């Protein structure tokens, strides 16, 4: 099978256990192919954790789940030096933490204090962890997928802007349509029945996981996707418009306090090429950029108090931005 066929198979398998969240599945796959980290936000019970687990179960990858809590320590995430004594002598050995995996689920990341959140920074950005002066490299396939609940404020620690910017995309998970919710009921009922059935009746081997090499092959093909000079300028104009909103609209100037960093331009390029590749094209067009613009930009905008008072969201601002920035 080609890399495209294997990645399509991965999406199809994930869709079998995640009903009504096609866009979320696509964003998770784009993050995997673009070699970036994702922040997944949604109300409780919308299958955020289940979606990440579905990817790890269908991909040949080591999976690690870290439940973030207020009493978590940085060493609980990164690992630490442990003193070992034997007949031949004593030494300190590094005991790797749960961050050393291919797919890391940072569940409810905003429930841990800033020093624990910061423990992820070096791993997310530089793909390495330094403990006791020694640097330990992350595996070649490494992605952090963090979840958070947008409605609970008590006992939470909002992510600082510096760490938010390190997430390639901020994915929002919404309620599924009622027709899909009916399918969710039936799916979970069937899973419960299979779990309670005798082992002899459920001992069926599923399809082999998608190999990691398929992801690396797909990334190589995505690197070859053509991006025209006009598209480069279009992506840069979208990001630059968040920094100079007055030039586009008085409303944008009232709503945007701080615009996006150059990481936003790089993310638009990476995700745009991945989206084009998933769509079966070897070139990026404006539809690819617009499809992922909200996920790339919504966490990179700082809104004014006036915008918040008027009930204007980051997505509303991005909609206006897309309308005002000229197409290539």
N, C-alpha and C positions, 0 to 999 in steps of 0.2 A: 504493500500500500504506500502511496505517496504521502508526504507530510500533510498536504491539504486534506486528504481522505482520513488520515488518522486524527487530525484535529477536529474534523467534522464529526467523526465517530465519538470523540470525547464530548462534544457539545450535545450530541443526541443522547448519550448515556446520562449526562447530567440532567437533561430535560425530563428523563423518565422518572426521576425522583424529586425534581423541583418543578411543580406545576404552576403555570401562570407567571413565571418570572423569566421569560425568554431574554429580555433586555439585560437583566442582571447576569445571566449565564454568559451572554456575549461580552459584557464588560469584564467579567472575571477572566475569560479566555484572552481578551485583548491585553489585560494586565500581565498575564502569564507570558504572552508572546512578545510584549514590549519590554519585558524584564523590569517591571516596576512594582511598587507596593500600592495596595489599595486600602482605602478607608470606606467601610460599608456601614451605612447608617439607616436605621429603620426601627419601627415600633416592635415591641416584643411579639414573637410568634410568627414573623414573616419569613422564616427560613434562611436567615443570614448565616448562622452557623452551619445549617444543613447544606447550604450551597457550597461552602468551602470544603466541607467533609466529602461531598459528592465528587468534587474535583479530585481530591486526594485519593479517594477510593478507586477512581477510574484511571488514574495516572500512576505510572511506576515511580512512586516518590515516597520519601519519609515524611510523615505528618506529625506535627507537634501542636498541642493546644495549651495555651497559657491563659488561665483564668485570672484576670487582673482584679486585685482587691486592695483595699487601703493599707493592709499590713504587708504587702509584697515588698521584697528587697531587690535591688538591682542584681545581686548575685543569684537570686532565684531565677533570673532570666538568662544571664550570660554564662553562669557557672563560676566556679571559684577554685583557688588553690587549696588542696586538701593534704594534710600531713600524713604520710604513710611511713610506717616503721616495720622493718623486717629483720631477718637474721644478718643480712649483709649490710644493713645501715638504714638510715632514714632520709627521706626526701619529700619535697612538696610536688604533687602531681596535679595537673589541671583536670578537673572534673567538668566536662562540658554541660552547659545548661540546655534547656529546651529550645533555645534560639537556634541551635545547630540542627536544622532539619531542612528539607526542601520546601515544604509548605508550612508556614507558621501561622496559626490562628491566634491572634491577640484578642481574646474575647473580652468585650466591655473595657476597652483600653482606657476610657476616661474615668474608671473607678480606682486607678492607682495614682499615687502622687507623682509630681514632676520628675523626681530623681529616677523613678522606675521607667517612666515614659522616655526619659533621656537615654536610658540604657539601650534602647532600640536604635538611637540615632546613628551610631557608627555602623551598626550592622546593616541598617536600611540604606544608608548612603554610600558607604565604602566597602560593604560586603566583607567586613572583618570585625573582630572583637578583640580588644586589648585588655588583658587581665594581668596584674602584677608585672607590668612592663613587657609582657610577651604578647605578640599579635597572633591571633588564630583566625585563619581564613574560613569563610563560609563555603558551603558546597557550590559547585558551578550553577546548579539550578536552585535558586533561593528566592522566595517571595514572602513578604509579610502581608497578611490580610487581617486588618484590624476591624472590629465591629464596635459600634456604640449606639446607645439609645438616646434619641433626641429630646425626650420629654422629661426624664428624671434629672433633677439638679442636686438633690440632697445626697451628700456623700460622693460627689463626683469632682473631678479635677479637669477643667477644660484644657484641651490640647493647645499648647502655645503655637503661635503663627509659624515659628521656625520649623516645628515638627510637622505641622499641617502641610507646609510647602513641600515636604519630602515625599508625600504621597502622590503617586502619579495621577490617580483619579479619586474623586469622592463620589461613591456610588450610592444613590438613594434607592431604597426598597419600599415600594408602595403596596397597598392592599391589592390582591388579585381580583379579577372580575368574579361575579357570583357563580358563573358557569365553571370557572376553574376551581373555585372553592369546593364545589360538589365533587370534582375529580380528586381534590386533596383528601376529602373525607374517605373516598373509596380507596385511595392509595394507602393511607395510613391503616385503614381497616385490614387490607390485604397483607400489609407488613406485619401487623400484630398477629394475624392468623398464622402466617408463615413462621413467626418466632415461637408461637405456642405449639406448633405441630411437632410430631415425633421427628427426631433427627433423621431417621431413615427416609422420610418423605421430603425433607428439605435439603438433603445432601446433594445438591446439584451445583456443579462448578459453573461459575459465570464466565464471560469472556475474559481473556487475558488483558491486564491493564495496558494502556497506551504507553509505549516506552518513552523514556526521557529524550532519547535521540530525536524523536519526532518533533519535540519542541525546539531543539537546537537547529534541526533542518529547516523548520518553519521560520525561525529567526533569520537564518541565512537568506532565505527567499524574500523575506520582508525587507532585508537590507538592500535588495536589488530593485525594490519598487520605485518607480520613477516619480520624482517630485519636481515639477517645473519651477522656474524662477518666479513666475506669477503666483504660484501657490505658496512658495516661501514668503513672498511679500504679503500675501493675504493673511497667513497665520501671524506674521509679525505685526500687521496692522490691527488685527483683533486684540492682541495683547497690549500693543502700544495705546490702543483706544482706552484701555482701563487706566492708563497712567495720565492721559491727557483728555479726560472726558469733556472738558469745556469746548474742545474743538469739534466735538460731535453733537452735543446736545446740552442744553441748560439743565435738563432733568438728570442726565447722567452725572453732571458736575455736582448736583445737589446730593446724589445718592452714593457716590463712590468717594470714600475717604482715602484709601490706599489701594493702588492697582496691583497687578500681578507681576511677579518677578520673571526673569528670563527662563526659569524652569518651566513656566507655562508654555512658552514657545516650543521648547524642546519636547514637552509632553504632547502638544498638539501634533507635532511632526511624528513622534513615535506611534501614538495611538491612531493617527490618521492613516499611516502606512499599514498598520495592522488591520484596521477596519477595511481598507481597500483590498488587502490580501484575502481576508475572510469573505469578501464580496466577489472574489474571483477575478479581480482586476490587477494589472501590474502597474497602475498609475493612480495617483491621488487626485480626486476632484473635490470641489467645494462641498459636496454632499457628505463626504467622509469627515471633513473638518467640522461641519455643523452637527453631525451626528454625535460627536464626542465632546463638543465644546463645553456643554454644561458640566459634564463630569470632570473635565480638566480645570475649569475656571472657577466653579462655585465656591471652592474652599480657599481660593487664592485672592478673593476680594474682601476688603474690609469696608463694611457699609457705615454710612453716617447715622447719627441718631435721628436725623430727619427721615431717612429712608425707613428705618425701623418704626418710627412713629406713623408713617404713612402706610405701613404694612407691605412695603416693597421688598421682595426677596432677591437673593442673588440670582436665581433663575430668571426672574423678571428683568433684571438688569442685563443679563446675557442675551435674552430675547431682543431687547432694544438694541444692544450692541451689534448683534448679527444683522438686524434690519438696516442699521446706519452705515456699517462698513461696506464699502463697494466690493462687489465680486470681481475676481480677476478676469 
